[in-house]
Amino acid sequence: MKTLSTVSLTLFSSVLFAQSGINLKDESFLKKELEKTRYEIDSDAKAIILFEEGSVYFEDDHYDYKYEIVAKLLSDEAIEHLAEVTIPRRENMVITGISAESFNLNGGKIERTKLESDNILKDKIDDKLKVIKFNIPGVKKGSIIHYSYKFHKSSAVSVPEWPFQNLYPTLYSKYSVRLPGTFSCNSILRSGKVFKEASKEKELETCDACQFTEKYESTGSYMAWATKNIPAFVKEPFSSGKDNFMERIKVMITSVYLSNGSKYKLFNNWTDFSKKFLYDNKEYIGQVFSPNNFLDDKVNEITKSAASDIEKAKSICNYVKLHFSMVHNDDDNIKSVFRNGKGDVFGINMLMIAMMKKAGLDCDPVVLSTKSNERLSSLYPSPYDLNYLVGYFKDGNNKTYLLDATAYNLPFGTLKPECYNGYARIVNETGDAINLSPDEIKDKTTTLVSIKPVENNSLSAKVDVKLGIFKSMDMRKDAKGDSTDAKNKLIQSLAESMISVTPGTLSIKNFNNPDEPITMHYEGVIKLDTAVSTFYITPYLSKFYTKNPFTAIERNLPVELDYNEDQTLIYNFQLPENYSIDDFPKSYSIKFDNNMSFSNTYNYDVEKKTLTMASKFQTTATTYPAIEYKNIRAVFEKMVEEQNKKFVLKRSHI
């Protein structure tokens, strides 16, 4: 006897193409599509997804999922993305029913090539993740591909979310979810379209964007969403994770009625979720609130000479940074991390927090979603987006610090820029919320240049650079403990901007001390060639930006900077005897909405024979809507242009 789930999955393929006007059994339809080389929705598209559908059928604590896609490949590039298929198989998941085929036009005839089961491969990524791989056979530029699969997931309380939008334009996309009567849920829809409520599911076949809901007293509810002509999602620089912008539907189960009639709340709100699944979970984050007596001796050893809470906290944080290495695994047991000397970001930072508590310090975990992930909403819990954990330390004066023992190149109390992604939750008995805004962090870099005449047609050059905390982080990370490359880059920039410069002496401080910003000091000599009467010199030894990072004419996504910037260059040039400034750039400034500005101010004192220039680039906001993109692009365009201008130094004829 077939169950309702079996019937639903069996009927899936038979109604599949009727809903979108696609019929792979119709040779006239196939020939027409195979002959196409471009589509109206996007004439430059590398591929077109003709049809995509997913369905979920829940029963008790498990569900069956079916996926099916038909796509037209318009480029060789799309073959790798669409025809080389990888299906993740996680714990409690069984994948079945894999079917794939390609269609090509050869001499006016349609060729169909099916995937053989022998060509379906299995691979193990780790103990909890395996993948199934296959390449659709007979694929080339111009092919139509079609594949489908099913999987059964047991011990499940979450519904797979569905992206209507892909990297390629999609002509038709549908998603449906059937839940038993014992389940309650919320759905969150993100789309540029308004989804109309359909009275019958059949309306989804022709509607541009519709949703259909049907409730059954005994068996639960059925929900479906369908939309047409969705443009490709285009990732743009200076934007957070694509999940923040792609059109999609997310269904979340909020509660389940148990067999005894009681209601078990799952992800009802952040306070309940944090208390039930994080704070009280002694096998997960709740373990930091356990006695953890195995840490006694080590914590006493680390903190025995610390005279204050802040000194204790720094000692513990630095100890964990130096003695525990990052690995990507799912072992978050802090005892295992302590014993093995390695762990992931959750394990290492939970160990740090447990050691803080063992030392009597006020430190709690903070869970968050990084910028590569979807931003958390304050309205509802999204546990599967929590991909990072840090410490929230409060000293005796109630001053708070955010701590990350895996941020090896950053000072105490500073997180990586990717962590400043808005809403986050403190895990403790009350479960408070905090906002990690990138507007709150700033990178301040200052460069001072002094050039003065010395004997024998030479100039002495002194350069002092103090990098901001994040530029210091980048330099340490890129150099991997060796400052030689950093020195060579500065010497090269000096040579490019100062005519002919000797190697000179260069010192770098704090390179291996992340609690302090990196400083660089250079002293050298510039030789003036007496056979040359005219020199073209740029005062920008270190440019704020060497090129405009915003190259596109238009933009769809907001601009999101990692942090605010405050970059300053002070340049002082004392002219030697028998030399004068023949020409120098005019002072210039540009400002956008008081949140972004660039300026350079030149001053030439003829009597003192001194040319000075002060330049600054500054931002006071990190997020700008797409409508303001042209103004932002203009600021960067003018900044790069002004930095490339030179002044003219001329030698007088005697």
BAKEBA-916447 format. One record per residue (C-alpha): residue number from 1; residue in one letter; x, y, z. Coordinates in steps of 0.2 Angstrom, whole numbers, plus 5000, padded with zeros to 4 digits. Each point is the difference from the previous one (the first is absolute). Example, Ala and Ser with C-alpha at 12.3 -4.5 7.8 and 13.67 -1.06 7.14 Angstrom:
! BAKEBA-916447
- 1, A, 5062, 4978, 5039
- 2, S, 5006, 5017, 4997
//
This chain:
! BAKEBA-916447
- 1, M, 5000, 5000, 5000
- 2, K, 5007, 5017, 4995
- 3, T, 5001, 5014, 5013
- 4, L, 4996, 5018, 4996
- 5, S, 5018, 5004, 4999
- 6, T, 5003, 4986, 4987
- 7, V, 4986, 5006, 4990
- 8, S, 5006, 5018, 5001
- 9, L, 5017, 4995, 4994
- 10, T, 4994, 4989, 4986
- 11, L, 4989, 5013, 4993
- 12, F, 5013, 5013, 5001
- 13, S, 5008, 4997, 4983
- 14, S, 4984, 4997, 4991
- 15, V, 4994, 5018, 5004
- 16, L, 5017, 5008, 5000
- 17, F, 5000, 5007, 4983
- 18, A, 4982, 5003, 4998
- 19, Q, 5002, 5014, 5013
- 20, S, 5014, 5009, 4990
- 21, G, 4995, 4996, 4982
- 22, I, 5015, 4989, 4999
- 23, N, 4998, 4982, 4993
- 24, L, 5016, 4990, 4997
- 25, K, 4990, 4987, 4991
- 26, D, 4995, 5012, 4987
- 27, E, 5013, 5000, 4986
- 28, S, 4994, 5016, 4992
- 29, F, 5002, 5009, 5017
- 30, L, 5017, 4992, 5003
- 31, K, 5006, 5005, 4982
- 32, K, 4994, 5018, 5002
- 33, E, 5010, 5002, 5017
- 34, L, 5015, 4991, 4993
- 35, E, 5001, 5012, 4986
- 36, K, 5000, 5015, 5011
- 37, T, 5016, 5009, 5003
- 38, R, 4993, 5014, 5011
- 39, Y, 4985, 5004, 5010
- 40, E, 4990, 5016, 5003
- 41, I, 5002, 5000, 5019
- 42, D, 5019, 5003, 4998
- 43, S, 5008, 5000, 4982
- 44, D, 5017, 4998, 5008
- 45, A, 4996, 4986, 5012
- 46, K, 5012, 4985, 5001
- 47, A, 4986, 4988, 5004
- 48, I, 4981, 5001, 5002
- 49, I, 4991, 4990, 5013
- 50, L, 4984, 4995, 4991
- 51, F, 4992, 4991, 5015
- 52, E, 5004, 4997, 5018
- 53, E, 4989, 4992, 5014
- 54, G, 5002, 4994, 5017
- 55, S, 4988, 4991, 5012
- 56, V, 5000, 4995, 5018
- 57, Y, 4988, 4988, 5008
- 58, F, 5001, 4999, 5019
- 59, E, 4994, 4985, 5010
- 60, D, 5003, 4999, 5019
- 61, D, 5019, 5004, 5002
- 62, H, 5006, 4997, 4983
- 63, Y, 4997, 5006, 4982
- 64, D, 5002, 4996, 4982
- 65, Y, 5007, 5012, 4988
- 66, K, 4999, 5000, 4981
- 67, Y, 5011, 5012, 4989
- 68, E, 4999, 5002, 4981
- 69, I, 5008, 5012, 4987
- 70, V, 5000, 5003, 4982
- 71, A, 5013, 5012, 4993
- 72, K, 5007, 5006, 4983
- 73, L, 5019, 5001, 4999
- 74, L, 5005, 5015, 4990
- 75, S, 5019, 5000, 5004
- 76, D, 5014, 4988, 5005
- 77, E, 5001, 5009, 5016
- 78, A, 4983, 4995, 5005
- 79, I, 5004, 4981, 4998
- 80, E, 5010, 5000, 5016
- 81, H, 4987, 5009, 5010
- 82, L, 4985, 4991, 4994
- 83, A, 5005, 4983, 4992
- 84, E, 5013, 4995, 5013
- 85, V, 4989, 4996, 5015
- 86, T, 5004, 4998, 5018
- 87, I, 4986, 4995, 5013
- 88, P, 5005, 5001, 5018
- 89, R, 4995, 4985, 5011
- 90, R, 4999, 5005, 5018
- 91, E, 4996, 4989, 5015
- 92, N, 4983, 4992, 5001
- 93, M, 4998, 5002, 4981
- 94, V, 4997, 4987, 4986
- 95, I, 5001, 5006, 4982
- 96, T, 4991, 4990, 4987
- 97, G, 4992, 5002, 4983
- 98, I, 5015, 5008, 4991
- 99, S, 4995, 5003, 4982
- 100, A, 5009, 5011, 4987
- 101, E, 5000, 5002, 4981
- 102, S, 5006, 5012, 4987
- 103, F, 4992, 5005, 4983
- 104, N, 5010, 5006, 4985
- 105, L, 4996, 5004, 4982
- 106, N, 5010, 4990, 4987
- 107, G, 4997, 5002, 4982
- 108, G, 4982, 5006, 5004
- 109, K, 4997, 4985, 5011
- 110, I, 4998, 5000, 5019
- 111, E, 5012, 4989, 5009
- 112, R, 4996, 4995, 5018
- 113, T, 5014, 4994, 5011
- 114, K, 4996, 4992, 5017
- 115, L, 5011, 4999, 5016
- 116, E, 5005, 4982, 5004
- 117, S, 4999, 4995, 5018
- 118, D, 5019, 4994, 4999
- 119, N, 5005, 5018, 4997
- 120, I, 4993, 5006, 5017
- 121, L, 5014, 5003, 5012
- 122, K, 5001, 5001, 5019
- 123, D, 5012, 5010, 5010
- 124, K, 5003, 5003, 5019
- 125, I, 5005, 5017, 5005
- 126, D, 5000, 4997, 5019
- 127, D, 4990, 4989, 5013
- 128, K, 4984, 5010, 4998
- 129, L, 5000, 5005, 4982
- 130, K, 5001, 4989, 4984
- 131, V, 4996, 5005, 4983
- 132, I, 4993, 4992, 4984
- 133, K, 5008, 5006, 4984
- 134, F, 4996, 4997, 4981
- 135, N, 5003, 5009, 4984
- 136, I, 4985, 5000, 4988
- 137, P, 5006, 4991, 4984
- 138, G, 5000, 5007, 4983
- 139, V, 5000, 5018, 5005
- 140, K, 5007, 5014, 4990
- 141, K, 4996, 5018, 4996
- 142, G, 4982, 5001, 4994
- 143, S, 4994, 4984, 5010
- 144, I, 4985, 4999, 5010
- 145, I, 5002, 4991, 5016
- 146, H, 4988, 4992, 5012
- 147, Y, 5003, 4992, 5016
- 148, S, 4990, 4995, 5016
- 149, Y, 5003, 4992, 5017
- 150, K, 4991, 4996, 5016
- 151, F, 5006, 4999, 5018
- 152, H, 4993, 4994, 5016
- 153, K, 5005, 5009, 5016
- 154, S, 4996, 4993, 5017
- 155, S, 5001, 5008, 5017
- 156, A, 4996, 5017, 4992
- 157, V, 4992, 5016, 5006
- 158, S, 5006, 5012, 4987
- 159, V, 4993, 5003, 4982
- 160, P, 5013, 5003, 4986
- 161, E, 4999, 5018, 4994
- 162, W, 4997, 5003, 4982
- 163, P, 5009, 5013, 4989
- 164, F, 4989, 5006, 4985
- 165, Q, 5015, 5009, 4994
- 166, N, 5016, 4992, 4993
- 167, L, 5016, 5005, 4992
- 168, Y, 4991, 4999, 4983
- 169, P, 4983, 5007, 4995
- 170, T, 4985, 4988, 5005
- 171, L, 4984, 4999, 4989
- 172, Y, 4990, 4990, 5013
- 173, S, 5003, 4996, 5018
- 174, K, 4988, 4991, 5012
- 175, Y, 5001, 4994, 5018
- 176, S, 4988, 4990, 5010
- 177, V, 4999, 4994, 5018
- 178, R, 4988, 4988, 5009
- 179, L, 5000, 5000, 5019
- 180, P, 4990, 4989, 5011
- 181, G, 4986, 5007, 5012
- 182, T, 5012, 4999, 5015
- 183, F, 5012, 5013, 4993
- 184, S, 4999, 5019, 5000
- 185, C, 5011, 5011, 4989
- 186, N, 5004, 5017, 4994
- 187, S, 5006, 5004, 4983
- 188, I, 5011, 5015, 4994
- 189, L, 5000, 5005, 4982
- 190, R, 5013, 5011, 4992
- 191, S, 4996, 5006, 4983
- 192, G, 4999, 5016, 4989
- 193, K, 4982, 4994, 4995
- 194, V, 4984, 5000, 5010
- 195, F, 4994, 4982, 5001
- 196, K, 4981, 4999, 4997
- 197, E, 4989, 4988, 5010
- 198, A, 4994, 4986, 4988
- 199, S, 4983, 4992, 5003
- 200, K, 5005, 4984, 4991
- 201, E, 5017, 4993, 4997
- 202, K, 4997, 4999, 4982
- 203, E, 5002, 5019, 4999
- 204, L, 5018, 4998, 5004
- 205, E, 5003, 4994, 4983
- 206, T, 4996, 5017, 4992
- 207, C, 5002, 5012, 5014
- 208, D, 5016, 5011, 4999
- 209, A, 5002, 4998, 5019
- 210, C, 4987, 4991, 5011
- 211, Q, 4999, 4990, 5016
- 212, F, 4987, 4987, 5004
- 213, T, 4995, 4994, 5017
- 214, E, 4988, 4986, 5005
- 215, K, 4997, 4993, 5017
- 216, Y, 4993, 4983, 5005
- 217, E, 4992, 4997, 5017
- 218, S, 5008, 4983, 5003
- 219, T, 5015, 4999, 4988
- 220, G, 5007, 5018, 5002
- 221, S, 5004, 5013, 4987
- 222, Y, 5007, 5002, 4982
- 223, M, 5009, 5015, 4994
- 224, A, 5007, 5004, 4983
- 225, W, 5009, 5015, 4992
- 226, A, 5004, 5003, 4982
- 227, T, 5007, 5014, 4990
- 228, K, 5006, 5003, 4982
- 229, N, 5014, 5010, 4991
- 230, I, 5012, 5002, 5015
- 231, P, 5016, 5009, 4995
- 232, A, 5017, 4993, 5004
- 233, F, 5008, 5005, 5016
- 234, V, 5016, 5009, 4997
- 235, K, 5012, 5001, 5015
- 236, E, 5008, 5018, 5001
- 237, P, 5016, 5005, 5009
- 238, F, 4998, 5008, 5017
- 239, S, 4984, 4991, 5005
- 240, S, 4996, 4987, 5013
- 241, G, 4994, 4982, 4997
- 242, K, 4989, 4996, 4985
- 243, D, 4987, 4993, 5012
- 244, N, 4996, 5017, 5006
- 245, F, 4994, 5005, 4983
- 246, M, 4995, 4985, 4989
- 247, E, 4981, 4997, 4998
- 248, R, 4995, 4986, 5010
- 249, I, 4987, 4992, 5012
- 250, K, 5004, 4993, 5017
- 251, V, 4988, 4989, 5010
- 252, M, 5004, 4998, 5019
- 253, I, 4991, 4988, 5011
- 254, T, 4996, 5009, 5017
- 255, S, 4992, 4987, 5010
- 256, V, 4994, 4981, 5000
- 257, Y, 4986, 4992, 5009
- 258, L, 5006, 4985, 5009
- 259, S, 4990, 4983, 5002
- 260, N, 4995, 5005, 5017
- 261, G, 4992, 5016, 4993
- 262, S, 5012, 5012, 5007
- 263, K, 5008, 5013, 4989
- 264, Y, 5019, 5000, 4998
- 265, K, 5007, 5017, 4994
- 266, L, 5015, 5000, 4989
- 267, F, 5005, 5016, 4993
- 268, N, 4987, 5011, 5007
- 269, N, 5010, 5015, 5004
- 270, W, 5019, 5004, 5004
- 271, T, 4998, 5000, 5019
- 272, D, 4992, 4982, 5000
- 273, F, 5012, 4994, 4987
- 274, S, 5015, 5006, 5009
- 275, K, 4995, 4993, 5017
- 276, K, 4994, 4983, 4994
- 277, F, 5013, 4996, 4986
- 278, L, 5015, 5010, 5005
- 279, Y, 5001, 5005, 5018
- 280, D, 4993, 4983, 5007
- 281, N, 5008, 4989, 4987
- 282, K, 5015, 4993, 5010
- 283, E, 5007, 4991, 4985
- 284, Y, 5001, 5016, 4990
- 285, I, 5002, 5018, 5006
- 286, G, 4993, 4996, 5017
- 287, Q, 5016, 4991, 5004
- 288, V, 5009, 5017, 5004
- 289, F, 4988, 5002, 5015
- 290, S, 5005, 4983, 5007
- 291, P, 5014, 4999, 5014
- 292, N, 5013, 4994, 4987
- 293, N, 5012, 4995, 5015
- 294, F, 5013, 4993, 4987
- 295, L, 5004, 5018, 4997
- 296, D, 5005, 5005, 5018
- 297, D, 5019, 4997, 4999
- 298, K, 5002, 5008, 4984
- 299, V, 4990, 5016, 5003
- 300, N, 5009, 5002, 5017
- 301, E, 5016, 4999, 4991
- 302, I, 4996, 5013, 4986
- 303, T, 4992, 5013, 5012
- 304, K, 5011, 4999, 5016
- 305, S, 5010, 5016, 4996
- 306, A, 4985, 5010, 4993
- 307, A, 4995, 5014, 5012
- 308, S, 4983, 5005, 4992
- 309, D, 4985, 4992, 4991
- 310, I, 5006, 5008, 4983
- 311, E, 5018, 4992, 5003
- 312, K, 4992, 4983, 5003
- 313, A, 4989, 5001, 4985
- 314, K, 5015, 5005, 4989
- 315, S, 5010, 4986, 5007
- 316, I, 4987, 4987, 4996
- 317, C, 4996, 5007, 4983
- 318, N, 5018, 5001, 4995
- 319, Y, 5004, 4982, 5007
- 320, V, 4986, 4993, 4989
- 321, K, 5005, 5009, 4985
- 322, L, 5018, 4994, 5002
- 323, H, 4996, 4982, 5004
- 324, F, 4985, 4994, 4990
- 325, S, 4999, 4999, 4982
- 326, M, 4985, 5002, 4988
- 327, V, 4993, 4984, 4991
- 328, H, 4984, 4998, 4992
- 329, N, 4990, 4986, 5009
- 330, D, 4984, 4998, 5010
- 331, D, 5009, 4995, 5016
- 332, D, 4994, 5014, 5012
- 333, N, 5004, 4991, 5016
- 334, I, 5011, 5012, 5010
- 335, K, 5009, 4985, 5009
- 336, S, 5005, 4993, 4983
- 337, V, 5006, 5017, 4994
- 338, F, 5010, 5002, 5016
- 339, R, 5007, 4983, 4998
- 340, N, 5004, 5000, 4982
- 341, G, 5006, 5018, 4998
- 342, K, 4988, 5004, 4985
- 343, G, 4982, 5003, 4996
- 344, D, 4988, 5010, 4990
- 345, V, 4995, 5018, 5004
- 346, F, 4986, 4994, 5011
- 347, G, 5011, 4988, 5010
- 348, I, 5015, 5012, 5002
- 349, N, 4990, 5015, 5005
- 350, M, 4989, 4989, 5012
- 351, L, 5016, 4994, 5008
- 352, M, 5006, 5018, 5002
- 353, I, 4983, 5005, 5008
- 354, A, 5000, 4985, 5012
- 355, M, 5018, 5004, 5005
- 356, M, 4994, 5018, 5003
- 357, K, 4986, 4994, 5011
- 358, K, 5011, 4989, 5009
- 359, A, 5011, 5015, 5004
- 360, G, 4984, 5009, 5008
- 361, L, 4998, 5011, 4985
- 362, D, 4984, 5006, 4993
- 363, C, 5000, 4993, 4982
- 364, D, 4986, 4992, 4990
- 365, P, 4999, 4993, 4982
- 366, V, 4993, 5011, 4986
- 367, V, 4993, 4990, 4985
- 368, L, 4999, 5009, 4983
- 369, S, 4999, 4998, 4981
- 370, T, 5015, 5007, 4990
- 371, K, 4998, 5011, 4985
- 372, S, 5002, 4985, 4988
- 373, N, 4984, 4993, 5008
- 374, E, 4983, 5006, 5001
- 375, R, 4997, 5015, 5012
- 376, L, 4991, 4995, 5016
- 377, S, 4982, 5007, 5002
- 378, S, 4995, 5006, 5018
- 379, L, 4982, 4994, 4996
- 380, Y, 5003, 4981, 4999
- 381, P, 5014, 4988, 5004
- 382, S, 5010, 4993, 4986
- 383, P, 5012, 4987, 5008
- 384, Y, 5007, 4993, 4984
- 385, D, 5007, 5018, 4996
- 386, L, 5010, 5000, 5016
- 387, N, 5018, 4996, 4994
- 388, Y, 5011, 5010, 5012
- 389, L, 5003, 5002, 5019
- 390, V, 5010, 5013, 5010
- 391, G, 5002, 5005, 5018
- 392, Y, 4991, 5015, 5008
- 393, F, 5011, 5005, 5015
- 394, K, 4995, 5014, 5013
- 395, D, 5014, 5006, 5011
- 396, G, 4998, 5007, 5018
- 397, N, 4995, 5017, 4993
- 398, N, 4986, 4993, 4989
- 399, K, 5010, 5003, 4984
- 400, T, 4997, 4987, 4987
- 401, Y, 5011, 4991, 4988
- 402, L, 4997, 4989, 4986
- 403, L, 5013, 4986, 4999
- 404, D, 5005, 4987, 4987
- 405, A, 5015, 4989, 5004
- 406, T, 5001, 4995, 4981
- 407, A, 5003, 5018, 4995
- 408, Y, 5019, 4997, 5001
- 409, N, 5004, 5016, 4991
- 410, L, 4988, 5012, 5009
- 411, P, 5002, 5009, 5017
- 412, F, 4991, 4995, 5016
- 413, G, 4981, 5006, 4999
- 414, T, 4999, 5000, 4981
- 415, L, 4991, 4988, 4989
- 416, K, 5003, 4996, 4981
- 417, P, 4990, 5012, 4989
- 418, E, 4990, 4985, 4994
- 419, C, 4992, 4999, 5017
- 420, Y, 4992, 5017, 5000
- 421, N, 4984, 4995, 4992
- 422, G, 4986, 5007, 5010
- 423, Y, 4989, 4991, 5012
- 424, A, 5008, 4987, 5012
- 425, R, 4996, 4991, 5016
- 426, I, 5009, 4999, 5017
- 427, V, 4998, 4983, 5007
- 428, N, 4996, 5001, 5019
- 429, E, 4985, 4998, 5011
- 430, T, 4992, 5015, 4994
- 431, G, 5005, 4998, 4982
- 432, D, 5002, 5018, 4994
- 433, A, 5003, 5007, 4983
- 434, I, 5014, 5011, 4993
- 435, N, 5002, 5009, 4984
- 436, L, 5017, 4998, 4991
- 437, S, 5001, 5014, 4988
- 438, P, 5014, 5003, 4989
- 439, D, 4997, 5019, 5002
- 440, E, 5008, 4998, 5018
- 441, I, 5017, 4995, 4994
- 442, K, 5013, 5010, 4991
- 443, D, 5017, 4998, 4992
- 444, K, 5011, 5015, 5002
- 445, T, 5016, 5001, 4990
- 446, T, 5012, 5015, 5000
- 447, T, 5015, 5003, 4988
- 448, L, 5013, 5014, 5003
- 449, V, 5012, 5004, 4986
- 450, S, 5014, 5012, 5003
- 451, I, 5013, 5004, 4986
- 452, K, 5014, 5013, 5002
- 453, P, 5016, 5005, 4991
- 454, V, 5017, 4993, 5005
- 455, E, 5017, 5002, 4991
- 456, N, 5005, 4994, 4983
- 457, N, 4984, 5003, 4991
- 458, S, 4991, 4988, 5012
- 459, L, 4984, 5000, 5010
- 460, S, 4997, 4991, 5016
- 461, A, 4984, 4991, 5002
- 462, K, 4991, 4994, 5016
- 463, V, 4984, 4991, 5000
- 464, D, 4989, 4994, 5015
- 465, V, 4985, 4989, 4998
- 466, K, 4988, 4995, 5013
- 467, L, 4988, 4987, 4994
- 468, G, 4982, 4998, 5006
- 469, I, 4995, 4984, 5010
- 470, F, 4993, 4992, 4984
- 471, K, 5014, 5004, 4988
- 472, S, 5012, 4994, 5013
- 473, M, 4990, 4984, 5001
- 474, D, 5000, 4998, 4981
- 475, M, 5019, 5003, 4999
- 476, R, 5003, 4987, 5014
- 477, K, 4989, 4987, 4991
- 478, D, 5007, 5003, 4983
- 479, A, 5018, 5000, 5006
- 480, K, 4998, 4984, 5011
- 481, G, 5012, 5005, 5013
- 482, D, 5013, 5007, 4988
- 483, S, 5002, 5019, 4998
- 484, T, 5011, 4999, 4985
- 485, D, 4986, 5002, 4988
- 486, A, 4993, 5015, 5009
- 487, K, 5017, 5009, 4999
- 488, N, 5002, 4996, 4982
- 489, K, 4983, 5007, 4996
- 490, L, 5004, 5017, 5009
- 491, I, 5017, 5001, 4991
- 492, Q, 4991, 4997, 4984
- 493, S, 4987, 5014, 5003
- 494, L, 5014, 5012, 5005
- 495, A, 5010, 4996, 4984
- 496, E, 4984, 5003, 4989
- 497, S, 4996, 5017, 5008
- 498, M, 5017, 5008, 5004
- 499, I, 5010, 4999, 4984
- 500, S, 5016, 4990, 5005
- 501, V, 5001, 4995, 5018
- 502, T, 5013, 4990, 5009
- 503, P, 4995, 4984, 5010
- 504, G, 5003, 5010, 5016
- 505, T, 4994, 4992, 5017
- 506, L, 4983, 4994, 5004
- 507, S, 4994, 4994, 5017
- 508, I, 4983, 4992, 5004
- 509, K, 4994, 4999, 5018
- 510, N, 4986, 4990, 5007
- 511, F, 4999, 4988, 4986
- 512, N, 4998, 4985, 5012
- 513, N, 4991, 5010, 5013
- 514, P, 4981, 5000, 4995
- 515, D, 4996, 5011, 5015
- 516, E, 5009, 5014, 4992
- 517, P, 4998, 5008, 4982
- 518, I, 5014, 4997, 4988
- 519, T, 5012, 5015, 4998
- 520, M, 5013, 5002, 4986
- 521, H, 5014, 5013, 5000
- 522, Y, 5011, 5003, 4984
- 523, E, 5015, 5011, 4998
- 524, G, 5009, 5001, 4983
- 525, V, 5008, 5012, 4987
- 526, I, 4993, 5006, 4984
- 527, K, 5013, 5003, 4986
- 528, L, 4996, 5015, 4989
- 529, D, 5007, 4997, 4982
- 530, T, 5009, 5016, 4995
- 531, A, 4998, 4996, 4982
- 532, V, 4981, 5001, 5002
- 533, S, 4992, 5017, 5003
- 534, T, 4982, 4994, 5002
- 535, F, 4993, 4987, 5012
- 536, Y, 4982, 4994, 5002
- 537, I, 4996, 4995, 5018
- 538, T, 4985, 4993, 5008
- 539, P, 4998, 5003, 5019
- 540, Y, 4989, 4984, 5002
- 541, L, 5013, 4988, 5006
- 542, S, 4986, 4989, 5006
- 543, K, 4983, 5002, 4991
- 544, F, 4984, 4998, 5009
- 545, Y, 4994, 4990, 4985
- 546, T, 5010, 4996, 4985
- 547, K, 4984, 4998, 4989
- 548, N, 4982, 5002, 5001
- 549, P, 4992, 4984, 5008
- 550, F, 4983, 5005, 4993
- 551, T, 5002, 4997, 4981
- 552, A, 4982, 4996, 4995
- 553, I, 4990, 5014, 4993
- 554, E, 4984, 4995, 5010
- 555, R, 4997, 4990, 5016
- 556, N, 4985, 4990, 5007
- 557, L, 5007, 4996, 5017
- 558, P, 5004, 5012, 5015
- 559, V, 5018, 5004, 5002
- 560, E, 5006, 4993, 5017
- 561, L, 5018, 5004, 5006
- 562, D, 5008, 4990, 5013
- 563, Y, 5004, 5014, 5011
- 564, N, 5002, 5019, 5000
- 565, E, 5016, 5007, 4994
- 566, D, 5011, 5015, 5005
- 567, Q, 5015, 5001, 4989
- 568, T, 5012, 5015, 5001
- 569, L, 5015, 5005, 4990
- 570, I, 5011, 5015, 5005
- 571, Y, 5014, 5004, 4987
- 572, N, 5013, 5014, 5003
- 573, F, 5013, 5003, 4986
- 574, Q, 5014, 5013, 5004
- 575, L, 5007, 5005, 4983
- 576, P, 5019, 5000, 4998
- 577, E, 5010, 5016, 4993
- 578, N, 4998, 5004, 4982
- 579, Y, 4983, 4990, 4999
- 580, S, 4982, 5006, 4999
- 581, I, 4983, 4994, 4998
- 582, D, 4994, 5003, 4982
- 583, D, 4983, 4992, 5002
- 584, F, 4990, 4991, 5013
- 585, P, 4982, 4993, 5001
- 586, K, 4986, 5011, 5007
- 587, S, 4992, 4996, 5016
- 588, Y, 4985, 4989, 4999
- 589, S, 4986, 4993, 5011
- 590, I, 4985, 4990, 4997
- 591, K, 4987, 4995, 5013
- 592, F, 4985, 4989, 4999
- 593, D, 4985, 5002, 5013
- 594, N, 5013, 5004, 5014
- 595, N, 5003, 4981, 5001
- 596, M, 5015, 4999, 4987
- 597, S, 5013, 5013, 4995
- 598, F, 5016, 5002, 4992
- 599, S, 5011, 5015, 5000
- 600, N, 5018, 5006, 4996
- 601, T, 5006, 5017, 5004
- 602, Y, 5016, 5007, 4992
- 603, N, 5010, 5015, 5006
- 604, Y, 5016, 5006, 4992
- 605, D, 5009, 5013, 5010
- 606, V, 5012, 5009, 4988
- 607, E, 5010, 5009, 5013
- 608, K, 5003, 4984, 5010
- 609, K, 5002, 4989, 4985
- 610, T, 4988, 4988, 5007
- 611, L, 4986, 4989, 4992
- 612, T, 4988, 4992, 5012
- 613, M, 4985, 4989, 4997
- 614, A, 4987, 4993, 5012
- 615, S, 4989, 4987, 4994
- 616, K, 4986, 4990, 5009
- 617, F, 4987, 4987, 4995
- 618, Q, 4987, 4997, 5013
- 619, T, 4983, 4991, 5002
- 620, T, 4988, 5001, 5015
- 621, A, 4987, 4987, 4993
- 622, T, 5003, 4983, 4993
- 623, T, 4984, 4996, 4991
- 624, Y, 4993, 5009, 4985
- 625, P, 4984, 4996, 4990
- 626, A, 5002, 4996, 4982
- 627, I, 4992, 5016, 4995
- 628, E, 5015, 5009, 5007
- 629, Y, 5012, 4990, 4990
- 630, K, 5005, 5013, 4987
- 631, N, 5005, 5012, 5013
- 632, I, 5011, 4988, 5009
- 633, R, 5008, 4995, 4984
- 634, A, 5003, 5018, 4996
- 635, V, 5009, 5002, 5016
- 636, F, 5012, 4986, 4997
- 637, E, 5002, 5005, 4982
- 638, K, 5006, 5017, 5004
- 639, M, 5011, 4994, 5015
- 640, V, 5009, 4988, 4988
- 641, E, 5002, 5014, 4987
- 642, E, 5007, 5013, 5012
- 643, Q, 5012, 4987, 5008
- 644, N, 5008, 4998, 4982
- 645, K, 5003, 5018, 4998
- 646, K, 5018, 5006, 5002
- 647, F, 5009, 5017, 5003
- 648, V, 5014, 5006, 4989
- 649, L, 5017, 5004, 5008
- 650, K, 5012, 5010, 4989
- 651, R, 5018, 5003, 5002
- 652, S, 5006, 5018, 4996
- 653, H, 5014, 5003, 4987
- 654, I, 5015, 5008, 5007
//
